[in-house]
Structures are given as structure tokens and as C-alpha cells.
Amino acid sequence: MRSQDHDRLYLSPPHLGRHELNYVHKAIEDNWVAPAGPNITGFEADICQATGAAHAVALVSGTAAIHLGLVLLGVGPGDEVLCPSFTFVATANPILYLGATPVFIDSEADTWNLCPTRLREAIIDRIRLGKKPKALILVYLYGMPAKLAEILALTAEFGIPVLEDAAEALGAHYQGRALGTFGGVGIFSFNGNKILTTSGGGVLVTNDAALAQRARFLATQAKDEAPYYQHSEVGYNYRLSNLLAGIGRGQMELLAERVKRRREICGWYQQHLRPLAPSLAVAPAAEPPGAHANRWLTTILLAGADDSLAGEFPTPPLTPEALRQHLETHNIESRPFWKPLHLQPLFRAAPMYGGAVCEDLFARGLCLPSGTALTEADLQRVAGALAEGVGKR
């Protein structure tokens, strides 16, 4: 069947329940639609309860949260910030907002997150050049925990503060502790495609009361204590509205259920794809010891020319783009992996340590529909289209 025969299957659409309406209706009835109100307070408390963080600050986006987080860590003009290359541009853009320079680091092959070996190499080299990094942004790609023990040992050894970009990792944890709570500052995204959504929104978390207080101050235009509008430093209009926080409150009630379903979907793909299409592999296939991923998106790798998966298949191998276009003929949305930031024109002058791992992943990877509302029939439809796309080679 072709696209006209089926409704579209999206990559990761919002999945709302009935819980959200209760909070939204209450906000409208009480006329609390501004960036203040009880839903914001409640949403922040829900985040703290779910993650174990002492403080949460609800903001307009995950990008805003990264920006404020870097400000809290003292990043400014001329500084350097360590950052994985294999991530969405929103991770690194706030570095540029502050007049600082990103220093990109390759992935490791197990989790696809920042490589500890390359991290040590980068830190030592930047210090040798007289440019000790001001901070590290640590990303959990597609909801997979990084090699935290090694990375945190390195940052402690060299005295480099950590900002955790857990935009894709709400509900994931490591050694029983929520991702986003290991560094000085953590952030989550509630964009429309995330595991939970407020339509647009983000949260900054920290265990430091002073940092949380300053984040709220900066996020509300940095208004000084005065009976009139007085400002002594630059602030931002970054607070989430009470209306959208109401959506977040309803969504937070579903977190455990949504994580469970995403993991089930990933497991389904792992079980069914290889028999249908042996040149495809769901990866990363396993979680590191102590890690519990939320599997925000299920991702596959296609066989490369030298890949063990490629044995019986002709070369050149099937490309992710060809497979993506084939899925489109079935009205199924898929997406290439993040294009490494060191390959982006915007960051062409930025330092980069390594690159072969994330470049290979980008060349061979595709993200599959992973929304929690997918049915068994939907998953069968995706698997069948993938098998057909591979079989046409």
C-alpha cells in the first residue's frame, strides 16, 4: 500500500491524555495565564519529585535553560565550553549567545555519547594552549545515559563544572539516579516531540538554592528589588506560562507510563526487524551497566561496506536517505541522525577532537517512529515498509 492508503505515522508526536485539561481549565477559570501562577509552582514540584532535584525552574524552552545554565556557571565572552559534536544545534547555540567558543568532542561507539578518551585529550590540549574550558555540556543522546562515571571523574580531576543537557532523557537514570541531577545544572526539554510536552517549554534543575534563585531572577528580566522597574544587569523573558505549565502537570502524571511504552517500542523493533531486514540493526542495542534509558527515539544503523551486517548484501550499501524516502512512500516519517556539529557551516572554525565515530553514525543511522501512541499494527506497518525498502536493493 502507498501513502494515500494510510494515515501518516509521525516520528514522535505529542501524546496527550485527559489529565492536562483539568489544569488548563483551572488556569483559564482563575485567569492565571501569565508566566506566574500555581501551575508553575506545581509543575516545578512535580519535576523535583520525579528527578530528585532540590530545585526546578520552568522556562520557555530547553534552549533557554541551557543558556541560563551556562550563565549560572559563569560562561562569558572568550571562554571555551566542551560539547559533544553529535547533538542538536540547540546544545551549542547558547555557547555562541554568550560570546564563547564550543570545543567539540567525538562520540564513543557504545552509547554514542561523549567519548571520555577524547574528553581527556581535549581538556589537556586546551589547558596546554592556555584555555582551560569553563564548562562541559554533557548530552544524553536519544535518551541514553553516557559513561557518567568516567566523565564525571575527569571533570572532577580538572575542576570543570558540568551542565547536563538531558533534553531527550527525562525519565532515564543511571545507578538509580535521574539524569540531569549529576552536574551543577541540568536541563530538560518539553518541546512537542519530547517524551512529555508542554507544547514548548523547558526546565532547569539544580541542587544549589542560590543558583535556582538566580535563574528565576534572570528569567524574569532581572528585575531589582524596588517598587518600580529597575534593572542593574541583563535579564531574559524566559519563564514558562502558567497555562502551559498546566499541560506539563498533566503530562508529568504519565511519565512512568510513557517511559515504559518507549522502551517497549524499542524492544519490539529489536525483536522484529532483524528477521525481516538483517542489514538493519537497532542500536545502541544494550544499555551500559547501571543505565536505564528512556529510549526516546528508536534508532537503527544500516550496514556499511565494511560492516559485519553487510556480508550477503550488495555494495554500495543502502543509504539512510534512500530508506527515508522509501518510508515516505508509505506515509511514514523517519529522520536522519543529528548531523555532527563540527560538520555544520556555523561551527566550521570550532576546535574538534576526533570525529570518525559520530561521522560514521551520521552516515548510517535513521530514527524510526517511536511515539507512545503507536499500535501493534502501526509497528508492523513500519517493519514491513523497512523490509520492503531493504529488499529492493
C-alpha positions in Angstrom: 0.0 0.0 0.0 1.1 3.5 -0.7 0.8 6.8 1.2 -2.7 7.5 0.3 -3.9 4.3 1.9 -2.8 5.2 5.4 -2.8 8.0 7.9 0.7 9.4 8.5 2.9 7.9 11.1 5.0 10.6 12.8 8.4 10.3 14.4 7.5 11.4 17.9 4.2 13.3 18.1 2.7 14.7 21.2 0.6 12.2 23.2 -1.9 14.0 25.5 -4.3 12.4 27.9 -7.2 13.9 29.8 -5.1 14.9 32.8 -3.9 18.1 31.1 -7.4 19.6 30.6 -8.1 19.8 34.3 -5.1 22.0 35.0 -5.6 24.1 31.8 -9.3 24.7 32.6 -8.5 25.7 36.1 -5.8 28.2 34.9 -8.4 29.8 32.5 -11.1 29.9 35.1 -8.8 31.6 37.5 -7.3 33.9 34.8 -3.8 32.6 35.6 -2.3 32.6 32.0 0.7 34.7 32.7 4.3 33.5 33.5 3.3 33.2 37.1 0.8 31.1 39.0 0.1 27.8 40.8 0.6 25.5 37.8 4.2 26.7 37.5 4.8 26.1 41.2 3.2 22.7 40.9 5.0 21.7 37.7 8.3 22.6 39.3 7.4 20.5 42.3 6.4 17.6 40.1 9.8 17.8 38.3 11.6 17.8 41.6 9.6 14.8 42.8 10.3 12.8 39.6 14.0 13.6 39.4 15.1 14.0 43.0 16.4 17.5 42.2 16.1 20.0 45.0 15.1 22.9 42.8 13.4 23.3 39.4 12.8 26.4 37.3 10.2 26.2 34.5 11.3 28.1 31.3 10.1 28.7 27.8 12.4 26.1 26.2 15.2 23.7 26.7 17.5 26.1 24.8 16.7 28.9 27.2 17.5 26.5 30.0 20.9 25.8 28.5 21.6 29.5 28.0 20.7 30.3 31.6 22.6 27.3 32.9 25.8 28.5 31.1 25.3 32.0 32.6 24.9 30.4 36.1 28.2 28.5 35.5 30.0 31.8 34.7 30.5 31.3 31.0 31.2 34.6 29.1 33.0 36.1 26.1 36.2 34.5 25.2 35.6 31.3 27.2 35.6 27.8 25.8 32.9 25.2 26.5 33.4 21.5 25.9 30.5 20.0 23.9 29.7 16.8 22.1 29.6 17.2 18.3 26.8 14.6 17.9 23.8 16.5 19.1 21.2 19.0 18.0 22.3 22.6 17.3 20.4 23.9 20.4 23.0 22.3 22.6 25.8 24.6 21.2 24.0 27.7 20.1 23.8 29.2 23.7 27.6 29.0 23.8 27.6 31.4 20.9 25.0 33.6 22.6 27.5 34.3 25.3 30.4 35.0 23.0 32.2 31.8 24.0 33.6 29.1 21.7 32.4 25.5 21.6 35.1 22.8 21.7 33.6 19.7 20.0 34.3 16.1 21.1 33.6 12.9 19.3 31.3 10.1 20.5 32.2 6.7 21.8 30.7 3.7 20.0 28.8 2.1 22.9 26.3 4.8 23.9 27.1 7.3 21.1 27.6 9.9 23.8 30.7 12.0 24.6 33.9 9.9 24.5 35.8 10.0 27.8 39.1 9.3 26.0 38.6 12.2 23.6 37.4 14.4 26.5 40.7 13.9 28.4 42.6 14.6 25.2 40.6 17.9 24.7 41.0 19.1 28.3 44.7 18.5 28.3 45.2 20.2 25.0 43.1 23.2 25.8 45.0 23.7 29.1 48.3 23.4 27.2 47.1 26.2 24.9 46.2 28.3 28.0 42.5 27.9 27.5 41.1 25.8 30.3 37.5 25.0 29.5 35.0 26.9 31.5 32.3 24.2 31.5 31.2 20.9 29.9 27.8 20.3 28.3 27.0 16.6 28.6 24.3 15.3 26.3 22.3 12.1 26.7 21.6 11.3 23.0 18.2 9.9 22.3 17.7 9.3 26.0 20.7 7.0 26.5 22.9 7.5 29.6 26.5 8.4 28.9 29.6 6.8 30.6 29.0 9.0 33.6 31.5 7.5 36.0 34.4 8.1 33.7 33.2 11.6 32.5 32.5 12.9 36.0 35.8 11.6 37.3 37.5 13.6 34.5 35.6 16.8 35.2 36.3 16.5 38.9 40.0 15.9 38.3 40.3 19.1 36.2 37.8 21.2 38.1 35.4 21.7 35.2 31.7 22.3 36.0 29.1 20.2 34.2 25.8 21.2 32.6 23.7 18.2 31.7 21.6 18.5 28.5 19.0 15.9 29.4 16.6 17.4 26.8 15.9 13.9 25.4 16.4 12.0 28.6 13.5 12.7 31.0 12.7 9.6 32.9 16.1 7.9 32.3 18.5 7.2 35.1 22.0 5.9 36.0 22.7 3.9 39.1 19.2 4.7 40.3 19.7 8.5 40.0 17.9 10.6 37.4 19.9 12.0 34.5 20.1 15.8 34.8 21.0 15.7 38.5 24.7 14.8 38.4 26.1 18.1 37.4 25.9 21.6 38.8 22.9 22.3 36.5 20.7 20.1 34.4 18.0 20.8 31.8 15.0 19.1 30.3 13.0 19.9 27.2 9.3 19.8 26.9 9.1 20.5 23.2 6.3 19.0 21.2 8.4 16.0 20.1 9.7 15.0 23.5 8.6 12.1 25.7 6.4 14.6 27.6 5.4 18.1 26.3 4.1 21.5 27.3 3.9 22.3 23.6 7.0 24.4 24.1 8.9 24.6 27.3 11.9 23.6 29.3 13.1 23.2 32.9 16.4 23.9 34.6 17.2 21.8 37.7 19.9 22.2 40.3 20.6 21.2 43.9 22.0 24.6 44.6 19.4 27.0 46.1 21.4 30.1 45.2 21.7 29.0 41.5 17.9 28.4 41.4 17.2 31.8 42.9 19.4 33.5 40.4 17.9 31.5 37.5 14.4 32.8 38.4 15.8 36.3 38.7 17.4 36.3 35.3 14.5 34.5 33.7 12.1 37.4 34.7 14.1 40.3 33.1 16.4 40.6 36.1 14.1 43.0 38.0 15.8 44.5 41.0 14.0 44.7 44.4 12.3 48.0 44.0 8.7 49.4 43.9 9.3 50.3 40.3 11.1 48.6 37.3 14.8 48.9 38.0 17.4 46.7 36.3 21.1 46.5 37.1 22.0 43.7 34.7 20.7 42.0 31.5 17.8 39.6 32.1 15.6 37.4 29.9 11.9 36.8 29.3 12.3 33.1 29.8 9.6 32.0 32.3 7.0 29.4 31.2 3.4 30.5 31.2 1.0 29.1 33.9 -1.2 27.8 31.1 1.5 25.7 29.5 2.7 24.6 32.9 -0.8 23.1 33.4 -0.2 20.9 30.4 3.1 19.9 32.0 1.4 19.0 35.2 -1.0 16.6 33.4 1.9 15.1 31.4 4.1 14.5 34.5 1.4 12.2 35.8 2.1 9.9 32.8 5.9 9.9 32.9 6.4 6.3 34.1 3.8 5.0 31.6 5.4 6.9 28.7 9.0 5.7 29.5 7.7 2.1 29.8 6.0 2.4 26.4 9.0 3.9 24.7 11.1 1.0 25.9 8.5 -1.5 24.8 8.6 0.0 21.3 12.4 -0.2 21.1 12.2 -3.8 22.3 9.6 -4.6 19.6 11.8 -3.2 16.9 14.8 -5.1 18.3 12.8 -8.4 18.2 11.1 -8.0 14.8 13.5 -6.1 12.5 16.5 -8.4 12.2 14.5 -11.4 10.9 12.7 -9.1 8.4 15.7 -7.0 7.4 19.1 -8.4 8.6 21.0 -5.5 7.2 19.4 -3.2 9.8 20.2 -3.2 13.5 18.5 -1.4 16.3 21.3 0.4 18.1 22.6 1.1 20.7 21.4 -2.5 21.4 22.3 -2.6 25.0 22.5 -0.2 27.9 25.7 0.3 29.9 25.8 -1.3 33.4 23.6 0.7 35.8 21.9 2.6 33.0 18.2 2.8 32.3 17.5 4.7 29.0 14.1 6.2 28.2 14.6 5.2 24.5 13.0 8.5 23.4 13.7 7.5 19.8 14.4 4.1 18.5 17.4 4.3 16.1 18.8 1.9 13.6 22.1 1.5 11.8 22.3 0.4 8.2 25.1 -1.9 7.1 28.2 -0.2 5.8 30.5 -1.5 3.1 32.9 -3.0 5.8 30.2 -3.8 8.3 29.6 -7.3 9.6 25.9 -6.8 8.8 26.7 -6.3 5.1 28.0 -9.8 4.2 25.3 -11.1 1.9 24.2 -7.7 0.7 25.4 -5.9 -2.4 27.6 -2.8 -2.3 27.3 0.1 -2.3 25.1 -0.2 0.8 21.6 1.2 1.2 21.7 4.7 2.5 19.6 6.2 5.3 18.3 8.8 2.9 17.1 6.2 0.3 15.4 4.3 3.1 13.8 7.5 4.5 12.4 8.3 1.1 11.1 4.8 0.7 9.3 5.1 4.1 7.8 8.4 2.9 6.1 6.5 0.1 4.2 4.6 2.9 3.4 7.9 4.6 5.9 7.1 7.4 8.1 9.8 8.9 11.6 8.9 9.8 14.6 11.2 10.4 18.4 11.1 9.8 20.6 11.2 12.9 21.9 14.6 14.0 24.5 15.9 11.6 27.6 16.4 13.7 28.1 20.0 14.7 31.7 20.1 13.6 30.4 19.5 10.0 27.9 22.4 10.2 28.9 25.6 8.4 28.0 27.6 11.6 30.8 25.9 13.5 33.4 25.4 10.8 36.1 27.3 12.8 35.5 25.5 16.1 38.1 23.0 17.5 37.2 19.3 17.2 38.7 16.3 18.9 38.1 13.1 16.9 35.2 12.8 14.6 35.3 9.4 12.9 32.7 7.8 15.2 30.0 10.4 15.0 30.6 10.9 11.3 30.1 7.2 10.7 26.9 7.1 12.8 25.5 10.0 10.9 26.3 8.3 7.6 24.5 5.1 8.6 21.7 6.0 11.0 18.0 6.6 10.9 15.4 7.4 13.6 12.2 5.4 13.5 8.6 6.3 14.6 8.7 6.0 18.3 5.6 7.8 19.6 3.9 6.2 22.6 0.5 6.1 20.8 1.8 3.6 18.2 -0.2 0.4 17.9 0.9 -3.1 17.1 -0.5 -2.5 13.6 1.5 0.7 13.2 4.7 -1.1 14.2 4.0 -3.9 11.8 3.5 -1.3 9.1 6.8 0.3 9.8 8.6 -3.0 9.9 7.1 -4.1 6.6 8.0 -0.9 4.9 11.6 -1.2 6.1 11.8 -4.8 4.9 10.4 -3.8 1.5 12.9 -0.9 1.3 15.8 -3.2 2.1 14.5 -5.9 -0.3 14.6 -3.6 -3.2 18.4 -3.3 -3.1 
